[in-house]
Amino acid sequence: MTRRAQQPITIRSDRAAHRLALLTRGGRSQASVIEEALERMPLPKDAESELRARIEAILDQASPASIPSMAAFDAREYDEHGQPR
């Protein structure tokens, strides 16, 4: 891609502009320095899929045998007259 076809990069931080100037003193282009820095950064995780995976891991630990039936729950929580224990 030609230089004119590339989108310009605006750096609004004085600290970042100074750091970029230091990194390009050796003849490297600003674009290569920025590309290298961006490639080193981890991509953000998809929050929804991470949450879904955590929920599924919790559900996998709960076996169907550990969940009482409604009759077993009623017998445990209520007496023979339907009153709470």
C-alpha positions as CSV (number, residue, x, y, z in Angstrom):
1,M,0.0,0.0,0.0
2,T,1.4,3.3,-0.9
3,R,2.1,5.9,1.7
4,R,-0.6,8.2,0.5
5,A,-3.2,5.4,0.6
6,Q,-2.6,4.7,4.3
7,Q,-4.8,6.3,6.9
8,P,-2.9,8.9,9.0
9,I,-2.3,8.2,12.7
10,T,-3.0,11.0,15.2
11,I,-1.1,10.7,18.5
12,R,-2.7,13.0,21.0
13,S,-0.5,12.1,24.0
14,D,2.7,14.1,24.3
15,R,4.3,11.2,26.2
16,A,3.4,8.7,23.5
17,A,4.7,11.1,20.7
18,H,8.0,11.6,22.6
19,R,8.3,7.8,23.1
20,L,7.6,7.2,19.4
21,A,10.2,9.8,18.4
22,L,12.8,7.9,20.6
23,L,11.9,4.6,19.0
24,T,12.2,5.9,15.4
25,R,15.6,7.6,15.8
26,G,17.3,4.5,14.5
27,G,15.6,4.8,11.1
28,R,12.5,2.6,11.8
29,S,9.3,4.0,10.5
30,Q,6.5,5.1,12.8
31,A,4.2,2.6,11.3
32,S,6.5,-0.4,11.9
33,V,6.9,0.7,15.6
34,I,3.2,1.0,16.1
35,E,2.4,-2.2,14.3
36,E,5.0,-4.1,16.4
37,A,3.5,-2.6,19.6
38,L,0.0,-3.6,18.6
39,E,1.0,-7.1,17.7
40,R,2.4,-7.6,21.1
41,M,-0.8,-6.6,22.8
42,P,-3.3,-9.4,23.6
43,L,-6.7,-9.2,21.9
44,P,-9.6,-8.6,24.2
45,K,-11.5,-11.7,25.3
46,D,-15.2,-12.1,24.4
47,A,-16.8,-11.4,27.8
48,E,-20.0,-13.2,26.9
49,S,-18.3,-16.4,25.8
50,E,-16.1,-16.3,28.9
51,L,-19.1,-16.0,31.2
52,R,-20.9,-18.8,29.3
53,A,-17.9,-21.1,29.8
54,R,-17.7,-20.3,33.5
55,I,-21.5,-21.1,33.9
56,E,-21.2,-24.3,32.0
57,A,-18.2,-25.4,34.1
58,I,-20.3,-24.8,37.3
59,L,-23.2,-26.7,35.8
60,D,-21.0,-29.6,34.8
61,Q,-20.0,-30.0,38.5
62,A,-23.7,-30.4,39.6
63,S,-24.7,-33.9,38.7
64,P,-28.4,-34.6,38.2
65,A,-28.3,-37.0,41.1
66,S,-27.5,-34.1,43.5
67,I,-30.6,-32.2,42.5
68,P,-33.6,-33.6,44.6
69,S,-37.0,-34.3,43.0
70,M,-39.9,-32.2,44.0
71,A,-41.3,-35.0,46.1
72,A,-38.0,-35.4,47.9
73,F,-37.7,-31.7,48.4
74,D,-41.3,-31.5,49.8
75,A,-40.6,-34.4,52.1
76,R,-37.5,-32.7,53.4
77,E,-38.9,-29.2,53.8
78,Y,-42.5,-29.9,54.9
79,D,-44.1,-32.1,57.4
80,E,-47.1,-34.5,56.8
81,H,-49.5,-31.6,57.2
82,G,-47.8,-29.3,54.7
83,Q,-46.3,-27.1,57.3
84,P,-42.7,-26.0,57.0
85,R,-40.3,-27.9,59.2
